[in-house]
Amino acid sequence: MRRNGGPYPNERDIRDGFASCLLVINPSRYPRYSRIFARLARRIPVPEVILTRDREHFVASVQEFTRSEYRHLLVWGGDGTAHDAINSLARVPPESMAGKSVGFLRGGSGNGIQDSYEVPYSIRRQMESYALSMLNGYEISVDILRVQDGPGVEFGQLFGVGFDAKVLARRDAGKKVRAGMGRYIGSALGEFAAMDFRALPAFRLRLEEGKYAFRGTRVNAEFPIDTLDLQTRPVMIELGTRPYYGKLFKVCPDVVCNDGFMDVYVFEFADKRSMVLNFGALWNGHHDKINKRAARSSRPVIQRYEVRSLVIQSDSSFSYHVDGELRNAGSAAEGGRIEISVVPTALKFTVPPAFYRLFHPFERIEGS
């Protein structure tokens, strides 16, 4: 356990905290910045720092961690980097991850996974925070999504169909995908301008083993589900085991990262005006306020479910994303079908002391 009683770790804490840590840096989007960070990281007593050359080298480095003697993996990158790390770790035999954990540093234009686990902003505070967490064993076993599209299987913590996926498709339509929020915001505005609510595609959902969970401003309600079939023409459907997407978009606000369920949100806005009027509440995850404004309708604008599995189908092909990575399901002739299930407590995440404290409220947590 930590010896220094103050709010920040001392040099010995930092050295001992990083004693069994591998730091892997993905420089693909911000190569100059990542090299500066790599030089800074070498001043901290991390036993090994790997500056990867490309995605294949990054994935190989993460897989090598599972065969190494290191107990902790730190990954520098954005949501795409975190997605690659989660997929690499989720595919190895469970015994390969026994006693091992992974943590994520901020290194992208979108840091949804870092926001979801309350990672500090300055690099100094990030490294100090993780040193304390690795020294004291501040780890949480988290749920992940298993996404099956035909024979292919992918893992992640967020899945989306509809507007978000179409924005990514618009952003990626050029010859080269440019990093940064500016490109994403421009694509979002373009997609919003092109939206036709009369032509929204229809989806069939089968939700299993869970509950319908309504959160209101005054009253909450829940109803158990064995199997529920829904037909909907939503603006967007989002599934998550973490709340944040991209730049502090709280798209799945009620998620608990280790309760064994995935949260499913069905966004059924009626027109562009309602989306504009509710934009702030939507971005900040205030779904109760949005539903209150539409209280005269027979159903809430945003429906929420907690389930263990979901099948989503459409008569046409459709785009979707997993942790912001764009994919396409099915074909125009046969339609698309995806099966999503939750894998409970699949991976151990090293988390900052402040986040760990939320799940251990009666323990003395150093650094929180």
C-alpha positions as CSV (number, residue, x, y, z in Angstrom):
1,M,0.0,0.0,0.0
2,R,1.0,3.6,-0.5
3,R,3.2,5.1,2.2
4,N,2.9,8.8,1.5
5,G,-0.2,10.2,3.3
6,G,-0.6,13.3,1.1
7,P,-2.9,13.9,-1.8
8,Y,-0.2,13.3,-4.4
9,P,2.2,10.4,-4.8
10,N,5.9,10.9,-3.9
11,E,8.8,9.7,-6.1
12,R,8.9,6.3,-4.4
13,D,5.1,5.8,-4.9
14,I,5.5,6.6,-8.6
15,R,8.5,4.2,-9.0
16,D,6.7,1.4,-7.2
17,G,3.4,2.0,-8.9
18,F,5.0,1.7,-12.4
19,A,7.3,-1.2,-11.5
20,S,5.3,-3.7,-13.5
21,C,3.8,-1.5,-16.3
22,L,4.1,-1.5,-20.1
23,L,3.2,1.7,-21.8
24,V,2.0,1.4,-25.5
25,I,1.6,4.6,-27.5
26,N,-0.4,4.8,-30.8
27,P,0.9,7.7,-32.8
28,S,-1.3,7.2,-35.9
29,R,-3.4,10.4,-35.5
30,Y,-1.0,12.8,-33.7
31,P,2.5,11.5,-34.5
32,R,4.3,14.7,-33.4
33,Y,2.5,15.0,-30.1
34,S,2.8,11.3,-29.3
35,R,6.6,11.5,-29.8
36,I,6.7,14.4,-27.3
37,F,4.6,12.4,-24.9
38,A,6.9,9.4,-25.4
39,R,9.9,11.5,-24.3
40,L,8.0,12.8,-21.3
41,A,7.0,9.2,-20.4
42,R,10.6,8.1,-20.3
43,R,11.3,10.5,-17.5
44,I,8.8,8.5,-15.4
45,P,10.1,5.1,-14.3
46,V,8.0,3.0,-16.7
47,P,10.0,-0.2,-17.4
48,E,9.1,-0.3,-21.1
49,V,7.6,2.3,-23.5
50,I,6.6,1.1,-27.0
51,L,5.9,3.8,-29.7
52,T,4.1,1.7,-32.3
53,R,4.6,2.1,-36.0
54,D,1.0,1.3,-37.2
55,R,-2.1,-0.5,-36.1
56,E,-0.7,-4.0,-36.7
57,H,2.3,-3.2,-34.5
58,F,0.0,-1.7,-31.8
59,V,-2.2,-4.9,-31.7
60,A,0.9,-7.1,-31.6
61,S,2.3,-5.1,-28.7
62,V,-0.9,-5.4,-26.8
63,Q,-1.0,-9.2,-27.4
64,E,2.6,-9.4,-26.3
65,F,1.6,-7.8,-23.0
66,T,-0.7,-10.8,-22.3
67,R,2.3,-13.1,-22.6
68,S,4.7,-11.0,-20.6
69,E,5.4,-10.7,-16.9
70,Y,3.9,-7.2,-16.7
71,R,0.8,-6.8,-14.6
72,H,-0.4,-3.4,-16.0
73,L,-0.9,-2.1,-19.5
74,L,-1.2,1.7,-20.1
75,V,-2.5,2.7,-23.5
76,W,-2.1,6.2,-25.0
77,G,-4.6,7.0,-27.7
78,G,-8.2,7.9,-28.5
79,D,-11.4,5.9,-28.7
80,G,-10.2,3.9,-31.8
81,T,-7.0,2.9,-29.9
82,A,-9.0,1.9,-26.9
83,H,-11.2,-0.2,-29.1
84,D,-8.2,-2.0,-30.7
85,A,-6.8,-2.7,-27.2
86,I,-10.1,-4.0,-25.9
87,N,-10.5,-6.3,-28.9
88,S,-7.0,-7.6,-28.5
89,L,-7.4,-8.4,-24.8
90,A,-10.9,-9.8,-25.1
91,R,-9.8,-12.5,-27.6
92,V,-7.0,-14.1,-25.5
93,P,-7.8,-17.0,-23.2
94,P,-9.0,-15.7,-19.8
95,E,-6.0,-17.2,-18.0
96,S,-3.7,-15.0,-20.1
97,M,-5.3,-12.0,-18.4
98,A,-5.2,-13.4,-14.8
99,G,-3.8,-10.7,-12.5
100,K,-3.5,-8.2,-15.4
101,S,-5.3,-4.9,-16.1
102,V,-5.4,-2.1,-18.6
103,G,-5.7,1.7,-18.3
104,F,-6.2,4.4,-20.8
105,L,-4.5,7.8,-21.2
106,R,-6.0,10.7,-23.1
107,G,-4.5,10.8,-26.6
108,G,-7.3,11.4,-29.2
109,S,-9.8,13.9,-30.4
110,G,-12.4,11.7,-28.9
111,N,-11.7,10.4,-25.4
112,G,-15.0,8.8,-24.5
113,I,-13.6,5.9,-22.6
114,Q,-11.3,8.2,-20.6
115,D,-14.3,10.5,-19.8
116,S,-16.3,7.5,-18.8
117,Y,-13.8,6.4,-16.2
118,E,-12.9,9.9,-15.0
119,V,-9.3,10.0,-16.2
120,P,-7.7,13.4,-15.3
121,Y,-6.9,15.9,-18.1
122,S,-3.2,16.9,-17.5
123,I,-0.7,14.3,-18.4
124,R,1.1,14.8,-15.0
125,R,-2.2,14.1,-13.1
126,Q,-2.9,11.2,-15.4
127,M,0.5,9.5,-14.6
128,E,0.3,10.3,-10.9
129,S,-3.2,9.0,-10.8
130,Y,-2.3,5.7,-12.5
131,A,0.8,5.3,-10.3
132,L,-1.4,5.4,-7.2
133,S,-4.0,3.1,-8.8
134,M,-1.4,0.5,-9.8
135,L,0.3,0.7,-6.5
136,N,-2.9,0.2,-4.5
137,G,-4.7,-2.2,-6.9
138,Y,-7.5,0.1,-7.9
139,E,-9.0,-2.1,-10.6
140,I,-12.6,-2.7,-11.6
141,S,-13.8,-5.7,-13.7
142,V,-16.0,-4.1,-16.5
143,D,-18.6,-5.5,-18.9
144,I,-18.1,-5.3,-22.6
145,L,-20.3,-5.9,-25.6
146,R,-20.0,-8.8,-28.0
147,V,-21.2,-7.7,-31.4
148,Q,-21.8,-10.5,-34.0
149,D,-22.3,-9.5,-37.6
150,G,-22.7,-12.7,-39.5
151,P,-19.5,-14.8,-38.8
152,G,-17.6,-11.8,-37.6
153,V,-17.3,-10.9,-33.9
154,E,-16.2,-7.6,-32.4
155,F,-16.0,-6.3,-28.8
156,G,-16.5,-2.8,-27.5
157,Q,-18.3,-0.7,-24.9
158,L,-20.6,1.4,-27.3
159,F,-22.7,0.4,-30.3
160,G,-24.7,2.8,-32.4
161,V,-27.1,2.7,-35.3
162,G,-28.6,5.7,-37.1
163,F,-27.5,9.3,-36.9
164,D,-24.1,8.7,-35.2
165,A,-23.2,6.0,-37.7
166,K,-24.3,8.2,-40.7
167,V,-22.2,11.1,-39.4
168,L,-19.1,8.8,-39.3
169,A,-20.0,7.6,-42.9
170,R,-20.2,11.1,-44.1
171,R,-16.9,12.0,-42.3
172,D,-15.2,9.0,-43.9
173,A,-16.5,9.5,-47.4
174,G,-13.4,11.4,-48.5
175,K,-10.2,9.8,-49.6
176,K,-8.6,10.5,-46.3
177,V,-10.1,10.5,-42.8
178,R,-9.0,13.6,-41.0
179,A,-8.7,13.7,-37.2
180,G,-10.3,16.3,-35.0
181,M,-13.6,17.5,-33.8
182,G,-13.9,20.1,-36.5
183,R,-14.3,17.4,-39.2
184,Y,-16.8,15.5,-37.1
185,I,-18.9,18.6,-36.3
186,G,-19.0,19.6,-40.0
187,S,-20.1,16.1,-40.9
188,A,-22.8,16.1,-38.2
189,L,-24.2,19.4,-39.5
190,G,-24.2,18.1,-43.0
191,E,-26.0,14.9,-42.0
192,F,-28.5,16.9,-39.9
193,A,-29.3,19.2,-42.9
194,A,-29.8,16.1,-45.2
195,M,-32.1,14.2,-42.7
196,D,-35.5,13.3,-44.0
197,F,-37.7,12.0,-41.1
198,R,-40.2,10.5,-43.6
199,A,-37.5,8.2,-44.9
200,L,-36.0,6.9,-41.6
201,P,-35.3,3.2,-42.0
202,A,-37.3,0.7,-40.0
203,F,-35.7,-1.6,-37.4
204,R,-36.9,-4.7,-35.6
205,L,-35.5,-5.2,-32.1
206,R,-35.7,-8.3,-30.0
207,L,-34.6,-7.5,-26.4
208,E,-34.1,-10.4,-23.9
209,E,-33.5,-10.8,-20.2
210,G,-33.8,-7.5,-18.6
211,K,-36.2,-4.6,-18.0
212,Y,-37.7,-1.5,-19.5
213,A,-36.4,1.3,-17.3
214,F,-38.0,4.7,-17.5
215,R,-36.2,7.6,-15.7
216,G,-38.4,10.7,-15.2
217,T,-37.9,14.1,-13.5
218,R,-40.2,13.1,-10.7
219,V,-41.0,9.4,-11.1
220,N,-39.0,6.4,-12.2
221,A,-40.6,3.1,-13.5
222,E,-39.3,-0.3,-14.4
223,F,-40.9,-3.4,-16.0
224,P,-39.3,-6.8,-16.3
225,I,-38.6,-8.3,-19.8
226,D,-38.1,-11.9,-20.8
227,T,-38.5,-11.2,-24.5
228,L,-39.7,-8.0,-26.1
229,D,-40.1,-7.4,-29.8
230,L,-40.1,-3.8,-31.0
231,Q,-40.6,-2.1,-34.4
232,T,-39.2,1.4,-34.6
233,R,-38.1,4.1,-37.0
234,P,-35.6,5.9,-34.7
235,V,-33.2,8.7,-35.3
236,M,-30.7,6.7,-33.4
237,I,-30.2,3.5,-31.3
238,E,-27.3,3.4,-28.8
239,L,-26.1,0.5,-26.6
240,G,-23.5,0.9,-24.0
241,T,-21.6,-0.3,-21.0
242,R,-20.0,3.1,-20.6
243,P,-21.7,6.5,-20.8
244,Y,-19.6,8.8,-23.0
245,Y,-19.0,8.9,-26.7
246,G,-16.5,11.2,-28.4
247,K,-16.2,14.6,-26.8
248,L,-18.2,14.4,-23.6
249,F,-21.4,13.2,-25.4
250,K,-23.3,11.5,-22.6
251,V,-25.2,9.2,-24.9
252,C,-25.8,6.4,-22.4
253,P,-26.1,8.4,-19.1
254,D,-27.5,5.7,-16.8
255,V,-24.9,3.0,-17.5
256,V,-23.2,1.1,-14.7
257,C,-20.0,-0.4,-16.0
258,N,-20.2,-3.7,-14.1
259,D,-23.8,-4.6,-13.5
260,G,-24.0,-7.4,-16.1
261,F,-26.4,-5.5,-18.4
262,M,-26.1,-3.2,-21.4
263,D,-28.2,-0.1,-21.6
264,V,-30.2,0.3,-24.8
265,Y,-31.5,3.7,-25.8
266,V,-34.0,4.2,-28.6
267,F,-34.2,7.9,-29.7
268,E,-37.5,8.6,-31.5
269,F,-37.4,12.3,-32.2
270,A,-40.3,13.5,-34.4
271,D,-38.6,16.2,-36.3
272,K,-35.6,18.5,-36.6
273,R,-37.1,21.2,-34.5
274,S,-37.4,18.8,-31.5
275,M,-33.8,17.7,-31.9
276,V,-32.6,21.3,-32.0
277,L,-34.6,22.4,-29.0
278,N,-33.4,19.4,-27.0
279,F,-29.7,19.4,-28.2
280,G,-28.2,20.6,-24.9
281,A,-30.2,18.1,-22.8
282,L,-29.4,15.3,-25.3
283,W,-25.6,16.1,-25.2
284,N,-25.5,16.1,-21.4
285,G,-27.6,13.0,-21.0
286,H,-30.7,14.7,-19.5
287,H,-33.1,12.3,-21.0
288,D,-35.7,12.9,-18.3
289,K,-36.0,16.5,-19.3
290,I,-36.5,15.6,-22.9
291,N,-39.2,13.1,-22.1
292,K,-40.9,15.6,-19.8
293,R,-41.2,18.1,-22.6
294,A,-42.9,15.4,-24.7
295,A,-45.1,14.1,-21.9
296,R,-48.3,14.3,-24.0
297,S,-47.1,11.5,-26.3
298,S,-48.0,8.0,-25.5
299,R,-44.4,6.9,-25.2
300,P,-41.2,8.8,-24.2
301,V,-39.0,10.3,-26.9
302,I,-36.1,8.3,-25.5
303,Q,-36.8,4.8,-24.4
304,R,-34.4,3.0,-22.2
305,Y,-33.9,-0.7,-21.5
306,E,-31.4,-2.8,-19.5
307,V,-30.9,-6.2,-21.1
308,R,-28.4,-9.0,-21.6
309,S,-28.9,-9.4,-25.3
310,L,-30.4,-7.7,-28.3
311,V,-31.0,-8.6,-32.0
312,I,-31.4,-5.7,-34.4
313,Q,-32.6,-6.3,-37.9
314,S,-33.6,-4.3,-41.0
315,D,-34.8,-5.1,-44.5
316,S,-32.0,-3.1,-45.9
317,S,-28.3,-2.9,-45.1
318,F,-27.3,-0.3,-42.5
319,S,-24.2,1.3,-41.0
320,Y,-23.3,1.0,-37.4
321,H,-20.4,1.8,-35.1
322,V,-18.6,0.0,-32.3
323,D,-16.7,2.5,-30.1
324,G,-16.8,5.0,-33.0
325,E,-15.4,2.5,-35.6
326,L,-17.7,2.4,-38.6
327,R,-19.0,-0.9,-40.0
328,N,-21.7,-2.0,-42.4
329,A,-24.3,-4.8,-41.8
330,G,-25.9,-6.9,-44.5
331,S,-26.7,-6.2,-48.1
332,A,-29.4,-4.3,-50.0
333,A,-30.9,-7.6,-51.2
334,E,-30.9,-9.5,-47.9
335,G,-31.0,-6.8,-45.3
336,G,-28.9,-6.7,-42.1
337,R,-29.0,-8.5,-38.8
338,I,-26.7,-8.1,-35.8
339,E,-26.7,-9.9,-32.5
340,I,-25.3,-8.1,-29.4
341,S,-24.8,-9.5,-26.0
342,V,-23.1,-8.4,-22.8
343,V,-20.0,-10.2,-21.5
344,P,-20.1,-9.6,-17.7
345,T,-16.9,-8.4,-16.0
346,A,-14.8,-9.4,-19.0
347,L,-11.7,-7.2,-18.5
348,K,-10.0,-5.5,-15.5
349,F,-9.5,-1.8,-16.0
350,T,-7.1,0.1,-13.9
351,V,-9.1,3.2,-12.9
352,P,-8.3,6.5,-11.2
353,P,-8.7,6.7,-7.4
354,A,-11.7,9.0,-7.7
355,F,-13.6,6.5,-9.9
356,Y,-12.6,3.5,-7.8
357,R,-14.0,5.3,-4.8
358,L,-17.5,5.4,-6.3
359,F,-17.6,1.5,-6.2
360,H,-15.9,1.3,-2.8
361,P,-17.5,4.1,-0.8
362,F,-16.6,2.8,2.6
363,E,-12.9,2.2,2.0
364,R,-10.1,4.7,2.5
365,I,-9.0,5.5,-1.0
366,E,-5.6,7.2,-1.5
367,G,-5.5,10.2,-3.9
368,S,-9.3,10.6,-4.4
